[in-house]
Amino acid sequence: LRMPGRSSRATRLAVAIAGVTIHPPQVPVIQNANVETATDPERIRQALLEQVCRPVRWVETMRFLEREGVGRLVECGPGHVLGGLAKRTVHGFVLAHVSNSAALDAALA
């Protein structure tokens, strides 16, 4: 994996994931540094490294989701920061917040 000017974090990540088997995803996964989906495992590996060194393209990612017909987002973990940003970026997203298994069950219902 080549990344000119790679940070030490990206280098450590490259070493850590070099031996990890990455399978093609069963659902689209959007890379937040290039706002693309990838199915090729080596492209996914490269995108993981790029995400360490590049800024998150939040607005473009949210608009990509909207163009793809996504209308419901589930924020996982503590806090509501990302959900709030999503709602301010693209109006009309339905947002569920999941911080435990009961909330996950409710979001999936």
N, C-alpha and C positions, 0 to 999 in steps of 0.2 A: 504494500500500500504506500503510495507516494503522496506526500503532502508537503510541498516546499514551505519552509518556515513553520513547520508544525510545532505547536506548543508542547511543553513537557507533559501536560495532561493528556494531550492527544497521543503522544508517543506511548505513554503508559497504557492508555486504552487500546492502542493498536496491538501492543504486546499481549494484553489481557484477552482480547477477542480473536487473536490470530488462530488459535486452536479451537474456537467455538464453532460448532456447526450451526449455520443459519439456514433455515428452510424458507422457501417462498411463502409469504403470508397468505392466509386463507381469506383475509379481508384487506382492503387497501389501507396502507399505512402512509401517512403524509410526512415527508421529511421537512422539518421546520426551517432548515437553512436554505433549501432550494425550492420549496413548495412544489414538490413532485412526489409521485408515488413510484415505488420500485418493486419489482417482483424478483429480480435477479439477486441471489444471496450476496454476491460480491459487490454489487452496487449498493445494497443495503449496508454492508460492512463499511464501505467508503463513506456513505452518507452519515453513519454514526460518528465517524471521525470528524467529518466536516462540521457537524453540529456542535462539537466541542470548541471549535475555533471561529465560527461565524455567528453573527447575531441571529436571533430568532426573528423570522419575518412574520410577525403575528398578524398584522392586518391582511397581508396577502394570503396567509393560511386560512383565516376566517372567511375571506371572500371566495377562496377556492372551495371550501366546504359548502358555502351557499350555492355556488354554481353547480356543484355536484348534487344538489338537492337535499343536503343535510339540513334538518330543521330542529333536531334535538341533540343537545350536548349533555354529557354527564361529566361533572367535575369530581375527581376522586381525591380524597385527602382532606387535611384540615384547612380551614379558611375558604373564602369565596372570591379571592382576587381574580383568578382566571375567568370564572364565570361572569363576573362583573365586567371585565374587559371584553369578553365575547359579546355580551349584550350591548355594550356601547359601540362595538365595531360593526356588528350586523344586527339590525333590528329584526325581530321576529324569531330568533332562536328561542326554543323552549329549553330551559335549563333545569337540570336536576343535580343536586349536590349529594355526594356519597361519602360518608365518613365512617360507616360501619356496615355490617352485613344486613342489618334491618333496612337501612337506607338503600342499599343495593337492591334488595328484594323489591322495595317500593318503586325504585327507578325502572326496574325491568318489567314491572307489572303493566 
